[in-house]
Amino acid sequence: MTASTTTAPPSDATSPAAFTGLDRQGKLVFVGLMLGMFVASLSQTVVGPAMPRIVAELGGVEHYNWIATAAMLVSAVAVPVVGKLSDLYGRRWFYLGGLAVFMIGSILAGLAQGFWFLVFARAVQGLGMGTLMPLSQTIIGDIIPPRQRGKYQGIMGAVFGVTSIAGPLIGGAITDHLGWRWAFFLTLPIGVIAFAFILRFLHLEKAQQHGKVDYWGILTLTPGLVLALLATTWGGGDYEWTSPVILGMYAIAALFLIAFVVIETKVEEPLLPLHLLLRPIVALSVAASFVIAVAMFGAIIYIPVYAQGVMGVSATNSGMILVPQSLAMILTSILVGLLISRTGRYRPFLVLGGVVMVAGYLLLANLSYGDSQWHLTLAMIVIGLGLGLSMQVYTLVVQNAVARRELGTATAAIQFFRNIGSTVGTAVLGTVMTASMTTAIPERIAALPAEQLAALQGSGGVDTGTLENAVLDPSALAELPEFLVDPIRSGLSDAMHDVFLTAVPFAVIALALSLFIKHVPLRETVETAEEQVGRPGIDAAAELGGTGSEPEDLHPRTGPVPVVDPEQADGEEARRDPDGRNPVGVSER
């Protein structure tokens, strides 16, 4: 069974029919993909409000960011591997396998009895997420032409917005009333439903493209990436940035990554084809996605920390603070998708999105202790508008610039660098937070009146580690002297100011990169003009709008309708469904 599209009556037998929407089978496939995306995305947001309680119970506040970093790190490594393998061997079973692995990781996380076992379980979840995220976007590219893909990707982007709302609310309520472990178990019933739905409806044609797996690329990229990200995570916290451990890890990572680049220029089927990344439109889109992810994921992870630690709200209410941002992102994403499909223009949305995001992060960085929740809410709304304007559009830009046979690899590339950005953002901003807390909180306490300092010394004093744990644990904070609450929260506010201020330059860089992205007309067909060449009755020069030697990403399908044999046309018409729909095979290439 194949997904198909609703088409207009044909003018000829060999010219691809105009896409007017998904038929019933295509819609079922799309729903299945959204369910898989929902499960993977929910796991990222539902845990956010629970993280302060997790580290309070299991320990490891100094490694707080590892709960998120572990999943992001493994996901980043898995994305390019899965993307390339899906181009070669098909997407369906990789997708189902990724969903199964994700659910296993969720079970392990819910049963964790120690901090580092939880980190391991999150890594298993990351392997599943690294499969689900890129393949969902890739399969959409398999069945929908770029010109019409905007509105569908807008809806897909809205899934992230929905989970951004539902995840923190549900996660916060579960943490307050049932315990943080149920935040992991929650995704299991949804995952089972998604698995059954995808198994039933996502039936794609077998891949026609085969090749050797780039094992040497995998064996050099994986350790190089892991070492580089570990050094980024540990630098400034566990080790000094100039320590032999950090410098040594960066040096070894550089050797592996240099070897990876050399290998990619030699092998027949490179894991991450460098020629794709050398195209300006792809390179700029990938780079912009990277820096946006640094700012976006880093800020989202630490917003609940600010709400609970500085504003003193419950885990449930800290999740609710993110609702306006998510609503803004959902509505904007859907609207932008519709406008792109209607107008065929995407560049204005990228630029406007960059401007709005810069404004949002400036508002976030200007928060101070004592500000109301409305100040934080306003900043979140502005950031949500910026993300809705641009985040999903970068994927569309990249998919429009490559041939269908490279769709999985190209989609995985942008998701890969987005994952790297989220990992780097979480690690860097986490380092900023812990480093700032160790100085900001003691400074605030040292500024207390002399009689309160004397009372504190008389009780034996409180070490810095206890204070840092207390700011994230309401029960521990309640056991401290009342006069310490304001200095601890204001000290955390100072630290979070540094965190949010660090994110601002990344938003500025994303805007600058978007300004240089040129507009390329969106194709009206799933395949590029070059991939249509060779079909019976199709002339290469006419299809390419030139000699046939121009870059494939610069020529949407144009030219005169080819003349075909009437008998061939009759045969094509006979294969149409009674309702006039013309099945378009969803290639596993």
C-alpha positions as CSV (number, residue, x, y, z in Angstrom):
1,M,0.0,0.0,0.0
2,T,1.3,3.4,-0.8
3,A,0.4,6.9,0.2
4,S,-1.1,8.9,-2.6
5,T,-2.2,12.4,-3.4
6,T,-5.3,13.9,-4.8
7,T,-4.7,15.1,-8.3
8,A,-6.3,17.2,-11.0
9,P,-7.3,15.6,-14.3
10,P,-4.2,14.9,-16.3
11,S,-3.2,16.9,-19.3
12,D,-0.8,14.1,-20.4
13,A,0.4,10.7,-19.2
14,T,4.0,11.4,-18.2
15,S,3.8,14.8,-16.6
16,P,3.3,14.6,-12.8
17,A,-0.2,15.7,-11.9
18,A,-0.7,18.8,-9.9
19,F,-0.8,18.2,-6.2
20,T,-4.1,19.4,-4.6
21,G,-3.9,17.6,-1.2
22,L,-3.5,14.2,0.5
23,D,-6.0,11.5,-0.1
24,R,-7.3,9.2,2.7
25,Q,-4.2,7.0,2.7
26,G,-1.9,10.0,2.7
27,K,-3.8,11.6,5.5
28,L,-3.5,8.4,7.6
29,V,0.2,8.4,7.0
30,F,0.5,12.0,8.1
31,V,-1.5,11.3,11.3
32,G,0.8,8.4,12.0
33,L,3.9,10.6,11.6
34,M,2.4,13.3,13.9
35,L,1.8,10.7,16.6
36,G,5.4,9.6,16.5
37,M,6.6,13.2,16.6
38,F,4.2,13.9,19.5
39,V,5.6,11.1,21.6
40,A,9.3,12.0,21.0
41,S,8.6,15.7,21.5
42,L,6.6,15.2,24.6
43,S,9.5,13.4,26.3
44,Q,11.6,16.6,26.0
45,T,9.0,18.9,27.6
46,V,7.2,16.7,30.1
47,V,10.4,16.2,32.1
48,G,11.3,19.9,32.3
49,P,9.3,20.8,35.4
50,A,10.4,17.6,37.1
51,M,14.1,18.1,36.7
52,P,14.6,20.2,39.9
53,R,12.9,17.4,41.9
54,I,14.9,14.7,40.2
55,V,18.2,16.2,41.1
56,A,17.0,16.9,44.6
57,E,16.0,13.2,45.1
58,L,18.8,11.5,43.1
59,G,21.5,14.1,43.7
60,G,23.8,15.5,40.9
61,V,22.8,19.1,40.9
62,E,26.2,19.9,39.6
63,H,25.4,17.7,36.6
64,Y,21.9,19.0,36.3
65,N,22.2,19.5,32.5
66,W,23.1,15.9,31.9
67,I,19.5,14.8,32.1
68,A,18.8,16.7,29.0
69,T,22.3,16.5,27.5
70,A,22.4,12.7,27.4
71,A,19.3,12.4,25.2
72,M,20.5,15.2,22.9
73,L,24.0,13.8,22.6
74,V,22.9,10.4,21.5
75,S,20.2,11.8,19.3
76,A,22.7,14.0,17.5
77,V,24.9,11.0,16.7
78,A,22.0,8.9,15.6
79,V,20.4,11.4,13.2
80,P,22.9,11.4,10.3
81,V,23.3,7.6,10.5
82,V,19.6,6.9,10.4
83,G,19.0,9.6,7.7
84,K,21.6,8.0,5.3
85,L,20.5,4.4,6.0
86,S,16.9,5.3,5.4
87,D,17.9,6.7,1.9
88,L,19.6,3.4,1.2
89,Y,17.3,0.8,2.8
90,G,13.9,2.4,3.5
91,R,12.3,4.4,6.3
92,R,9.5,2.3,7.7
93,W,11.3,-0.2,9.9
94,F,13.8,2.4,11.0
95,Y,10.9,4.5,12.1
96,L,9.2,1.7,14.0
97,G,12.5,0.5,15.5
98,G,13.2,4.0,16.8
99,L,9.8,4.2,18.4
100,A,10.4,0.9,20.2
101,V,13.8,2.0,21.5
102,F,12.3,5.2,22.7
103,M,9.7,3.4,24.8
104,I,12.3,1.1,26.3
105,G,14.3,4.2,27.3
106,S,11.1,5.6,28.9
107,I,10.6,2.5,31.0
108,L,14.3,2.5,32.2
109,A,14.1,6.2,33.1
110,G,11.0,5.7,35.2
111,L,12.6,2.9,37.1
112,A,15.9,4.7,37.7
113,Q,17.3,4.5,41.2
114,G,20.4,6.6,40.7
115,F,21.3,9.7,38.8
116,W,23.7,8.2,36.3
117,F,21.3,5.3,35.5
118,L,18.7,7.9,34.7
119,V,21.3,9.6,32.4
120,F,21.8,6.2,30.7
121,A,18.1,5.8,30.2
122,R,17.8,9.3,28.7
123,A,20.5,8.3,26.3
124,V,18.4,5.3,25.2
125,Q,15.5,7.7,24.7
126,G,17.8,9.9,22.7
127,L,18.5,7.0,20.3
128,G,14.8,6.7,19.6
129,M,14.3,10.4,19.2
130,G,17.3,10.6,16.8
131,T,15.3,8.2,14.6
132,L,11.8,9.6,14.9
133,M,12.5,13.3,14.5
134,P,14.3,13.3,11.1
135,L,12.4,10.5,9.5
136,S,9.0,12.2,10.2
137,Q,10.2,15.2,8.3
138,T,11.8,13.1,5.5
139,I,8.6,11.0,4.9
140,I,6.6,14.3,4.6
141,G,9.1,15.2,1.9
142,D,8.5,11.9,0.2
143,I,4.8,12.5,-0.3
144,I,4.3,16.2,-0.6
145,P,5.9,18.7,-3.1
146,P,7.9,21.7,-1.6
147,R,5.4,24.3,-2.8
148,Q,2.6,22.6,-0.8
149,R,4.8,21.2,2.0
150,G,4.8,24.5,4.0
151,K,1.3,24.1,5.4
152,Y,2.0,20.4,6.4
153,Q,5.3,21.2,8.0
154,G,3.5,24.1,9.7
155,I,1.1,21.6,11.3
156,M,4.1,19.3,12.1
157,G,5.8,22.3,13.8
158,A,2.6,22.9,15.7
159,V,3.0,19.4,17.3
160,F,6.1,20.8,19.0
161,G,4.1,23.7,20.2
162,V,1.3,21.5,21.6
163,T,3.8,19.3,23.5
164,S,5.4,22.5,24.7
165,I,2.1,23.4,26.3
166,A,0.8,19.9,27.4
167,G,4.2,18.6,28.4
168,P,5.1,21.1,31.1
169,L,1.5,21.3,32.4
170,I,1.2,17.5,32.7
171,G,4.8,17.1,33.9
172,G,4.4,19.7,36.6
173,A,1.0,18.3,37.8
174,I,2.4,14.7,37.9
175,T,5.6,15.9,39.7
176,D,3.5,17.7,42.4
177,H,0.9,14.9,42.9
178,L,2.3,11.5,41.7
179,G,6.0,11.9,41.6
180,W,8.5,12.6,38.8
181,R,8.8,8.9,37.7
182,W,5.3,9.0,36.2
183,A,6.5,11.8,33.9
184,F,8.4,9.1,32.0
185,F,5.7,6.4,32.2
186,L,3.2,8.8,30.8
187,T,4.5,8.5,27.2
188,L,4.2,4.7,27.1
189,P,0.4,4.4,26.3
190,I,0.8,7.1,23.6
191,G,3.8,5.3,22.2
192,V,2.0,2.0,22.0
193,I,-0.9,3.7,20.1
194,A,1.6,5.4,17.8
195,F,3.4,2.2,17.1
196,A,0.2,0.3,16.2
197,F,-1.0,3.2,14.0
198,I,2.2,3.5,12.1
199,L,2.5,-0.3,11.7
200,R,-1.0,-0.4,10.2
201,F,-0.9,2.6,7.9
202,L,2.7,3.5,7.0
203,H,3.3,1.1,4.1
204,L,5.9,2.4,1.7
205,E,7.4,1.0,-1.4
206,K,10.8,-0.6,-1.0
207,A,13.9,1.5,-1.6
208,Q,15.3,1.4,-5.1
209,Q,18.7,2.8,-4.0
210,H,21.3,0.7,-2.4
211,G,24.9,1.2,-1.5
212,K,27.7,0.4,1.0
213,V,27.2,1.7,4.5
214,D,29.8,4.3,5.4
215,Y,31.2,2.4,8.5
216,W,34.4,4.4,8.6
217,G,32.4,7.6,8.7
218,I,30.3,6.3,11.6
219,L,33.4,5.1,13.5
220,T,35.1,8.5,13.2
221,L,32.1,10.9,13.6
222,T,30.7,9.2,16.7
223,P,33.8,9.4,19.0
224,G,34.7,12.8,17.6
225,L,31.3,14.2,18.3
226,V,30.9,12.6,21.7
227,L,34.4,13.8,22.9
228,A,33.7,17.4,21.6
229,L,30.4,17.6,23.3
230,L,31.6,16.0,26.5
231,A,34.4,18.6,26.7
232,T,31.9,21.3,26.1
233,T,29.7,20.0,28.9
234,W,32.5,19.4,31.4
235,G,34.4,22.6,30.7
236,G,34.0,25.3,33.3
237,G,32.3,22.9,35.7
238,D,33.9,19.6,36.3
239,Y,37.2,20.8,34.8
240,E,38.8,24.2,34.0
241,W,38.6,25.1,30.3
242,T,42.4,25.2,30.2
243,S,42.8,21.8,32.0
244,P,44.7,19.0,30.2
245,V,41.5,16.9,30.3
246,I,39.4,19.4,28.3
247,L,42.2,20.4,25.9
248,G,43.1,16.8,25.3
249,M,39.5,15.8,24.6
250,Y,39.1,18.7,22.1
251,A,42.4,17.7,20.4
252,I,41.4,14.1,20.1
253,A,37.9,15.1,18.9
254,A,39.5,17.3,16.3
255,L,41.6,14.4,14.9
256,F,38.5,12.2,14.6
257,L,36.5,14.9,12.9
258,I,39.3,15.8,10.5
259,A,39.5,12.1,9.6
260,F,35.7,12.0,9.1
261,V,35.9,14.9,6.7
262,V,38.6,13.2,4.7
263,I,36.7,9.9,4.6
264,E,33.5,11.7,3.4
265,T,35.4,12.9,0.3
266,K,36.5,9.4,-0.6
267,V,33.6,6.9,0.0
268,E,30.9,6.0,-2.5
269,E,28.0,6.7,-0.1
270,P,29.2,9.3,2.4
271,L,27.3,9.5,5.7
272,L,27.1,13.3,5.5
273,P,27.8,14.4,1.9
274,L,30.0,17.5,2.0
275,H,28.7,18.7,-1.4
276,L,25.3,19.3,0.2
277,L,26.8,21.4,2.9
278,L,28.8,23.4,0.4
279,R,25.7,24.7,-1.3
280,P,25.2,28.2,0.1
281,I,21.4,27.9,0.7
282,V,21.9,24.6,2.6
283,A,24.9,25.8,4.5
284,L,23.2,29.0,5.7
285,S,20.0,27.2,6.6
286,V,21.9,24.6,8.6
287,A,24.0,27.2,10.4
288,A,21.0,29.3,11.3
289,S,19.2,26.2,12.7
290,F,22.2,25.4,14.8
291,V,22.5,28.8,16.5
292,I,18.7,29.0,17.0
293,A,18.8,25.6,18.7
294,V,21.6,26.8,21.0
295,A,19.4,29.7,22.2
296,M,16.1,27.9,22.1
297,F,16.8,24.7,23.9
298,G,19.1,26.3,26.4
299,A,16.5,28.9,27.3
300,I,13.6,26.4,27.4
301,I,15.5,24.0,29.7
302,Y,16.3,26.8,32.2
303,I,13.0,28.7,32.2
304,P,11.5,26.3,34.7
305,V,14.6,26.8,36.9
306,Y,14.0,30.6,36.9
307,A,10.3,30.2,37.6
308,Q,10.7,27.8,40.5
309,G,14.0,29.1,42.0
310,V,13.6,32.8,41.5
311,M,9.8,33.4,41.4
312,G,9.0,30.6,43.9
313,V,6.2,29.0,41.9
314,S,5.3,25.3,42.0
315,A,6.4,22.8,39.4
316,T,2.9,23.0,37.9
317,N,2.8,26.7,37.6
318,S,6.4,26.9,36.2
319,G,5.1,24.7,33.3
320,M,2.1,27.1,32.8
321,I,4.5,30.0,32.2
322,L,5.5,28.4,28.9
323,V,2.0,28.1,27.6
324,P,1.7,31.6,26.0
325,Q,5.1,31.0,24.2
326,S,3.8,27.7,22.9
327,L,0.5,29.1,21.7
328,A,2.3,31.9,19.9
329,M,4.6,29.3,18.2
330,I,1.7,27.0,17.2
331,L,-0.5,29.7,15.7
332,T,2.4,31.4,13.9
333,S,3.8,28.1,12.6
334,I,0.4,27.1,11.0
335,L,-0.2,30.6,9.6
336,V,3.3,30.8,8.1
337,G,2.9,27.4,6.5
338,L,-0.3,28.4,4.9
339,L,1.2,31.7,3.6
340,I,4.2,30.0,2.1
341,S,2.0,27.4,0.3
342,R,-0.1,30.3,-1.0
343,T,2.6,32.7,-2.0
344,G,5.6,30.5,-2.6
345,R,7.8,32.9,-0.7
346,Y,9.7,32.0,2.5
347,R,12.6,34.4,2.9
348,P,10.6,37.3,4.5
349,F,9.5,34.9,7.2
350,L,13.0,33.9,8.0
351,V,14.2,37.5,8.3
352,L,11.2,38.6,10.4
353,G,11.5,35.6,12.6
354,G,15.2,36.4,13.3
355,V,14.3,40.0,14.3
356,V,11.5,38.9,16.6
357,M,13.7,36.3,18.3
358,V,16.4,38.9,19.0
359,A,13.8,41.1,20.7
360,G,12.5,38.2,22.7
361,Y,15.8,37.2,24.1
362,L,16.6,40.8,25.0
363,L,13.4,40.9,27.0
364,L,14.4,37.7,28.7
365,A,17.9,38.9,29.5
366,N,16.5,42.0,31.1
367,L,14.5,40.2,33.8
368,S,15.4,40.9,37.4
369,Y,14.5,39.6,40.8
370,G,11.1,41.0,41.9
371,D,9.7,41.2,38.4
372,S,6.2,39.8,37.9
373,Q,5.4,36.7,35.9
374,W,4.0,39.0,33.2
375,H,7.5,40.1,32.3
376,L,8.6,36.5,31.8
377,T,5.4,35.7,29.9
378,L,5.9,38.6,27.5
379,A,9.4,37.5,26.7
380,M,8.2,33.9,26.1
381,I,5.4,35.1,23.7
382,V,7.9,37.1,21.6
383,I,10.3,34.2,21.4
384,G,7.4,31.9,20.5
385,L,6.4,34.2,17.6
386,G,10.0,34.2,16.3
387,L,10.3,30.5,16.4
388,G,7.0,30.0,14.7
389,L,8.1,32.3,11.9
390,S,11.3,30.5,11.1
391,M,12.1,27.2,12.8
392,Q,10.2,24.8,10.4
393,V,11.0,27.0,7.3
394,Y,14.7,26.1,7.4
395,T,13.8,22.5,6.8
396,L,11.6,23.4,3.9
397,V,14.4,25.5,2.4
398,V,16.9,22.6,2.6
399,Q,14.5,20.0,1.3
400,N,13.6,22.2,-1.7
401,A,17.3,22.5,-2.6
402,V,18.1,18.7,-2.9
403,A,17.1,15.8,-5.0
404,R,14.6,13.3,-3.6
405,R,17.3,10.6,-3.5
406,E,19.2,12.7,-1.0
407,L,16.1,13.8,1.0
408,G,16.8,11.7,4.0
409,T,20.4,12.7,4.2
410,A,19.6,16.4,3.8
411,T,16.8,16.4,6.3
412,A,19.0,14.5,8.7
413,A,21.8,17.0,8.2
414,I,19.6,20.0,9.4
415,Q,18.2,17.9,12.3
416,F,21.8,16.8,13.1
417,F,23.1,20.3,13.5
418,R,20.0,21.4,15.3
419,N,20.6,18.6,17.8
420,I,24.2,19.6,18.1
421,G,23.1,23.2,18.8
422,S,20.6,22.0,21.5
423,T,23.3,20.0,23.2
424,V,25.8,22.8,23.0
425,G,23.2,25.3,24.2
426,T,22.2,23.2,27.2
427,A,25.8,22.5,28.1
428,V,27.1,26.1,27.7
429,L,24.2,27.7,29.4
430,G,24.3,25.1,32.2
431,T,28.0,25.9,32.7
432,V,27.1,29.6,32.9
433,M,24.4,28.9,35.4
434,T,26.5,26.7,37.8
435,A,29.5,29.0,37.6
436,S,27.4,32.1,38.3
437,M,25.5,30.5,41.1
438,T,28.7,29.7,43.0
439,T,29.6,33.3,43.2
440,A,26.2,35.2,43.0
441,I,24.5,33.4,45.9
442,P,27.4,33.9,48.4
443,E,27.7,37.5,47.3
444,R,24.1,38.1,48.1
445,I,24.4,36.4,51.5
446,A,27.5,38.4,52.3
447,A,25.5,41.6,51.8
448,L,23.1,40.7,54.6
449,P,22.9,42.9,57.7
450,A,25.6,42.1,60.3
451,E,23.2,40.7,62.9
452,Q,21.8,38.2,60.4
453,L,25.4,37.1,59.3
454,A,26.2,36.7,63.0
455,A,23.2,34.5,63.5
456,L,24.1,32.5,60.5
457,Q,27.7,32.0,61.8
458,G,26.4,31.1,65.2
459,S,24.3,28.2,63.7
460,G,27.4,26.8,62.0
461,G,26.9,28.4,58.6
462,V,25.6,26.8,55.4
463,D,27.9,25.5,52.7
464,T,27.4,26.6,49.1
465,G,26.4,23.2,47.8
466,T,23.5,23.1,50.3
467,L,22.3,26.5,49.2
468,E,22.4,25.5,45.5
469,N,20.3,22.4,46.2
470,A,17.9,24.4,48.4
471,V,17.1,26.9,45.6
472,L,15.7,24.0,43.5
473,D,14.0,22.1,46.3
474,P,11.1,23.9,48.2
475,S,11.3,21.5,51.2
476,A,15.0,22.1,51.6
477,L,14.5,25.9,51.2
478,A,11.8,25.8,53.9
479,E,14.3,24.4,56.4
480,L,16.7,27.3,56.1
481,P,16.4,30.6,58.1
482,E,13.8,32.8,56.5
483,F,16.2,35.7,56.0
484,L,18.2,33.5,53.6
485,V,15.4,33.0,51.1
486,D,15.6,36.4,49.4
487,P,19.4,36.3,49.0
488,I,19.4,32.8,47.6
489,R,16.6,33.6,45.1
490,S,18.1,37.0,44.1
491,G,21.5,35.2,43.7
492,L,19.9,32.7,41.3
493,S,18.3,35.6,39.5
494,D,21.7,37.1,38.9
495,A,23.0,33.8,37.6
496,M,20.0,33.3,35.3
497,H,20.5,36.8,33.9
498,D,23.9,35.7,32.8
499,V,22.4,32.5,31.2
500,F,19.8,34.4,29.2
501,L,22.2,37.1,28.2
502,T,24.5,34.4,26.8
503,A,21.7,33.3,24.5
504,V,21.3,36.8,22.9
505,P,24.3,36.7,20.5
506,F,23.1,33.4,19.1
507,A,19.8,34.9,18.1
508,V,21.6,37.8,16.5
509,I,23.8,35.4,14.5
510,A,20.7,33.5,13.3
511,L,19.2,36.8,12.0
512,A,22.5,37.7,10.2
513,L,22.6,34.2,8.5
514,S,19.0,34.5,7.4
515,L,19.6,37.8,5.6
516,F,22.0,35.9,3.2
517,I,19.6,33.1,2.3
518,K,18.5,33.6,-1.3
519,H,15.1,32.7,-2.6
520,V,14.8,29.6,-4.8
521,P,11.3,28.9,-6.3
522,L,9.5,26.1,-4.5
523,R,9.0,23.0,-6.7
524,E,5.5,21.9,-7.6
525,T,6.5,18.3,-7.8
526,V,8.1,15.9,-5.3
527,E,11.0,15.1,-7.6
528,T,13.4,17.6,-9.1
529,A,13.5,18.2,-12.8
530,E,16.7,16.1,-13.2
531,E,15.0,13.1,-11.6
532,Q,12.1,13.4,-14.0
533,V,14.5,13.2,-17.0
534,G,14.7,9.8,-18.6
535,R,11.0,9.1,-18.3
536,P,9.2,8.2,-21.6
537,G,8.4,11.3,-23.5
538,I,10.3,13.8,-21.3
539,D,13.0,16.0,-22.9
540,A,15.9,16.8,-20.7
541,A,16.5,20.3,-21.9
542,A,12.9,21.2,-21.7
543,E,12.5,19.8,-18.2
544,L,15.5,21.5,-16.9
545,G,14.7,24.8,-18.6
546,G,18.2,24.8,-20.2
547,T,20.9,22.5,-21.3
548,G,20.5,20.0,-18.6
549,S,23.8,20.9,-16.9
550,E,22.5,23.6,-14.5
551,P,22.4,22.9,-10.7
552,E,19.3,20.9,-9.9
553,D,18.2,23.1,-7.0
554,L,17.8,26.2,-9.2
555,H,15.2,24.9,-11.6
556,P,11.7,24.0,-10.7
557,R,9.8,22.0,-13.3
558,T,9.1,24.2,-16.3
559,G,8.8,23.9,-20.0
560,P,6.2,22.7,-22.6
561,V,4.0,19.7,-21.9
562,P,5.6,16.7,-23.7
563,V,3.7,14.9,-26.4
564,V,3.1,11.2,-25.5
565,D,1.6,8.2,-27.2
566,P,-2.2,8.0,-26.7
567,E,-2.1,4.3,-25.8
568,Q,0.3,5.1,-23.0
569,A,-2.0,7.8,-21.8
570,D,-4.9,5.4,-21.9
571,G,-2.9,3.0,-19.8
572,E,-2.1,5.6,-17.3
573,E,-5.8,6.6,-17.0
574,A,-6.7,3.0,-16.5
575,R,-4.5,2.9,-13.4
576,R,-6.4,5.8,-11.8
577,D,-8.8,5.2,-8.9
578,P,-12.5,5.5,-9.7
579,D,-12.6,8.9,-7.9
580,G,-9.9,10.3,-10.2
581,R,-7.0,10.1,-7.9
582,N,-3.6,9.2,-9.3
583,P,-1.5,7.2,-6.9
584,V,2.0,8.6,-6.5
585,G,4.4,6.0,-5.1
586,V,6.1,7.0,-2.0
587,S,9.6,5.9,-2.8
588,E,11.8,4.7,0.0
589,R,14.8,6.4,-1.6
